Amino acid sequence: MPSRKTSQSEIIWGIHSVLEALNAGRRQIHEVFVVNDKTARLSDITGRAAARKIAVRITSPDELKKLTGSGRHQGVAATVGPLPLVEFSTLLDRIESTPSDPLLLILDSVEDPHNLGALVRTALCAGVTGIIIPRDRSAPPTPAVSRASAGALEHAPLCQVTNLVQAIKDLKKSGVWIIGLDRQGKTSIYDTELTGPRALVIGGEDTGIRRLVAEHCDFMCHIPQAGRFNSLNASVAGAVALYEAFRQRQK
């Protein structure tokens, strides 16, 4: 029976999560577990693990279920080290040194790991420079987030900060304009200038952007909606805003 994680490791599972952890090369990977299956996707994982001299253990579906706590493991799991995060000072240096205008995603109190995973995946597709989350009142970058992101978390420039308001102040000093997304915002996202150095702030599922964070935004904008139901899921709202920024920047 494979051993469960120690305090210095965690267990990721699912084909995308394990494969992208191998592809990204950021985490320390201790051991890979696969069922005795010769499908191409599992063979790809075992081949990549072998190339990196990572131990591969053949196990049973029942053992994987016990190891991961899930029956949806897709026949593969791995014990890995914690996900390396980007230091905020490093992110600021990157913003100030890159020749292109940065696009950042700031998540205020997004506590659902599935929403965080979906936002991370969209942010990578939209070409963000960095993703900033608070250490408290936020879903941490767990294996569940990696799975919800289809492995995108393994590549994400994710930064945790202790004080989100202070981080916003520091971003402003670096020339970044802060744009909050709220259904009460006066300006439509489609009428908001999203080129140039910008950071989009997405609020939590229940409370939205906290008052103190909102007070430090340069603009508050909304996503136009039809009908009486006037609230989008955080990950959907973030996707709309990020891709509007992406569309404008493609011009």
Phi, psi and omega per residue, in radians:
M1 nan 2.165 3.095
P2 -1.065 2.549 3.117
S3 -1.411 2.622 3.096
R4 -1.347 3.036 -3.019
K5 -1.146 2.660 3.008
T6 -1.697 -3.109 -3.135
S7 -1.164 -0.334 -3.115
Q8 -1.765 0.118 -3.125
S9 -2.545 2.905 3.051
E10 -2.499 2.957 -3.058
I11 -1.965 2.154 2.999
I12 -1.887 2.654 -3.130
W13 -2.585 2.871 -3.059
G14 1.710 2.553 -3.032
I15 -1.041 -0.843 -3.075
H16 -1.130 -0.772 -3.100
S17 -1.075 -0.836 -3.095
V18 -1.222 -0.762 -3.128
L19 -1.088 -0.752 -3.125
E20 -1.259 -0.513 3.030
A21 -1.114 -0.677 3.080
L22 -1.192 -0.745 -3.113
N23 -1.157 -0.730 -3.081
A24 -1.196 -0.634 3.124
G25 1.170 0.400 -3.097
R26 -1.641 -0.694 -3.134
R27 -1.461 2.684 2.872
Q28 -1.374 2.216 3.137
I29 -1.936 2.076 -3.042
H30 -1.462 -0.798 -3.038
E31 -2.799 2.536 3.098
V32 -1.999 2.375 3.119
F33 -2.028 2.258 3.095
V34 -2.358 2.645 2.997
V35 -1.330 2.841 -3.115
N36 -1.339 1.328 -3.034
D37 -2.298 2.331 -3.074
K38 -1.747 0.350 3.128
T39 -1.112 2.716 -3.044
A40 -1.062 -0.700 -3.061
R41 -1.193 -0.693 3.103
L42 -1.245 -0.611 3.090
S43 -1.127 -0.621 3.090
D44 -1.085 -0.767 3.140
I45 -1.114 -0.840 -3.112
T46 -1.138 -0.613 3.099
G47 -1.154 -0.742 3.129
R48 -1.177 -0.673 3.106
A49 -1.115 -0.764 3.139
A50 -1.093 -0.666 3.137
A51 -1.112 -0.505 3.119
R52 -1.663 0.136 3.126
K53 1.057 0.671 3.076
I54 -1.686 2.315 -3.107
A55 -1.107 2.383 3.094
V56 -2.076 2.195 -3.136
R57 -2.014 2.267 3.051
I58 -1.440 2.289 -3.094
T59 -2.451 -3.108 -3.105
S60 -1.782 2.772 3.081
P61 -0.995 -0.650 -3.136
D62 -1.164 -0.695 3.109
E63 -1.154 -0.666 3.089
L64 -1.139 -0.645 3.113
K65 -1.111 -0.708 3.104
K66 -1.179 -0.687 -3.113
L67 -1.151 -0.773 -3.038
T68 -1.611 -0.331 -3.056
G69 1.305 0.285 -3.101
S70 -2.500 2.497 3.034
G71 -1.514 0.016 -3.084
R72 -1.858 0.694 -3.068
H73 -1.395 -0.203 3.120
Q74 1.047 0.394 3.033
G75 1.449 0.226 -3.121
V76 -2.663 2.526 3.062
A77 -2.655 2.931 3.111
A78 -2.654 2.527 2.955
T79 -1.630 2.240 -3.009
V80 -2.379 2.848 3.006
G81 -1.393 2.992 3.134
P82 -1.057 2.655 3.103
L83 -1.210 2.187 3.077
P84 -1.167 2.309 3.115
L85 -1.846 2.777 3.120
V86 -1.506 2.281 3.051
E87 -1.197 2.508 -3.108
F88 -1.081 -0.654 3.118
S89 -1.101 -0.643 3.090
T90 -1.152 -0.705 3.116
L91 -1.111 -0.728 3.093
L92 -1.083 -0.735 3.108
D93 -1.077 -0.693 3.137
R94 -1.129 -0.708 3.138
I95 -1.098 -0.751 -3.053
E96 -1.367 -0.360 -3.063
S97 -1.765 -0.330 -3.098
T98 -1.328 2.457 -3.141
P99 -1.312 -0.373 -3.138
S100 -1.586 2.745 -3.141
D101 -1.262 2.234 -3.101
P102 -1.292 2.602 2.970
L103 -2.194 2.086 -3.096
L104 -2.026 2.676 3.044
L105 -2.074 2.127 3.098
I106 -1.947 2.189 -3.106
L107 -1.947 2.031 -3.102
D108 -1.817 1.855 3.046
S109 1.172 0.619 2.990
V110 -1.471 1.792 -2.983
E111 -1.809 -0.116 3.102
D112 -1.521 2.071 -3.109
P113 -1.073 -0.506 3.122
H114 -1.233 -0.681 3.064
N115 -1.153 -0.743 3.118
L116 -1.071 -0.785 3.133
G117 -1.065 -0.761 3.138
A118 -1.137 -0.700 3.127
L119 -1.162 -0.696 3.099
V120 -1.073 -0.775 -3.132
R121 -1.081 -0.798 3.136
T122 -1.142 -0.721 -3.119
A123 -1.045 -0.726 3.110
L124 -1.123 -0.737 3.132
C125 -1.114 -0.553 -3.120
A126 -1.511 -0.032 3.040
G127 1.371 0.644 -3.125
V128 -1.194 2.662 3.077
T129 -1.388 -0.585 -3.124
G130 -2.917 2.734 3.096
I131 -2.123 2.227 -3.075
I132 -2.039 2.242 3.073
I133 -2.268 2.641 3.064
P134 -1.371 2.680 3.110
R135 -1.178 -0.614 3.107
D136 -1.832 2.778 3.114
R137 0.985 0.735 3.101
S138 -2.697 2.566 2.992
A139 -1.139 2.253 3.090
P140 -1.359 2.879 -3.114
P141 -1.341 1.290 -3.061
T142 -1.541 2.991 3.020
P143 -0.984 -0.562 3.102
A144 -1.114 -0.637 3.101
V145 -1.207 -0.724 3.102
S146 -1.034 -0.743 3.140
R147 -1.167 -0.760 -3.139
A148 -1.127 -0.473 -3.139
S149 -1.539 0.060 -3.070
A150 0.997 0.625 3.106
G151 1.537 -0.086 -3.116
A152 -1.098 -0.519 3.134
L153 -0.978 -0.557 -3.100
E154 -1.108 -0.391 -3.126
H155 -1.858 -0.109 -2.930
A156 -1.286 2.383 3.011
P157 -1.405 1.327 -3.012
L158 -1.684 2.353 -3.094
C159 -2.260 2.288 3.044
Q160 -1.826 2.336 3.112
V161 -2.179 2.630 3.131
T162 -1.329 -0.686 -3.068
N163 -2.189 1.838 -3.066
L164 -1.174 -0.665 3.128
V165 -1.106 -0.745 3.116
Q166 -1.130 -0.657 3.097
A167 -1.081 -0.715 3.106
I168 -1.105 -0.732 3.103
K169 -1.050 -0.718 -3.136
D170 -1.195 -0.642 3.086
L171 -1.110 -0.704 3.113
K172 -1.078 -0.678 3.108
K173 -1.108 -0.449 3.113
S174 -1.565 0.134 3.055
G175 1.558 0.232 -3.132
V176 -1.593 2.278 3.041
W177 -1.534 2.392 -3.053
I178 -1.825 2.155 -3.091
I179 -2.113 2.017 3.125
G180 -1.577 2.548 3.120
L181 -1.901 2.043 -3.100
D182 -2.622 2.477 -3.083
R183 -1.153 -0.290 3.083
Q184 -1.623 0.016 3.137
G185 -1.075 2.516 -3.020
K186 -1.318 -0.515 -3.025
T187 -1.879 2.443 3.054
S188 -1.180 2.538 3.081
I189 -1.023 -0.507 -3.104
Y190 -1.373 -0.231 3.077
D191 -1.858 0.179 -3.106
T192 -1.766 2.352 3.136
E193 -1.323 1.965 -3.074
L194 -1.952 0.125 2.983
T195 -1.508 2.943 -3.050
G196 1.475 3.127 3.124
P197 -1.175 2.007 -3.051
R198 -2.395 2.597 2.976
A199 -2.252 2.206 3.080
L200 -1.665 2.281 3.126
V201 -1.870 2.123 3.103
I202 -1.958 2.275 -3.119
G203 -1.528 3.033 -3.101
G204 -1.236 2.966 -3.028
E205 -1.109 -0.639 -3.045
D206 -1.820 -0.715 -2.983
T207 -1.777 -0.240 -3.052
G208 1.238 -2.740 3.125
I209 -1.307 2.284 3.131
R210 -1.136 2.654 -3.022
R211 -0.966 -0.836 -3.066
L212 -1.149 -0.636 3.088
V213 -1.168 -0.765 -3.140
A214 -1.066 -0.643 -3.126
E215 -1.130 -0.369 -3.130
H216 -1.742 0.095 3.028
C217 -1.418 2.527 3.106
D218 -1.333 -0.603 3.113
F219 -2.446 2.642 2.978
M220 -2.106 2.192 -3.122
C221 -2.249 2.903 -3.105
H222 -2.244 2.873 3.026
I223 -1.754 2.067 -3.140
P224 -1.064 2.439 -3.135
Q225 -2.422 2.602 3.072
A226 -1.758 2.683 3.086
G227 1.509 3.099 -3.054
R228 -1.463 -0.422 -3.107
F229 -1.385 1.891 -2.888
N230 -2.015 0.606 3.127
S231 -2.469 2.149 3.092
L232 -1.647 2.604 2.981
N233 -0.978 2.537 -3.070
A234 -1.000 -0.725 -3.102
S235 -1.234 -0.592 3.100
V236 -1.223 -0.798 3.116
A237 -1.049 -0.733 3.116
G238 -1.108 -0.673 3.132
A239 -1.127 -0.746 3.121
V240 -1.061 -0.822 -3.094
A241 -1.171 -0.756 -3.124
L242 -1.107 -0.688 -3.106
Y243 -1.391 -0.374 2.963
E244 -1.204 -0.707 3.061
A245 -1.100 -0.741 3.123
F246 -1.081 -0.752 -3.136
R247 -1.073 -0.826 -3.127
Q248 -1.090 -0.658 -3.090
R249 -1.289 -0.385 3.098
Q250 -1.234 -0.356 3.114
K251 -1.271 nan nan
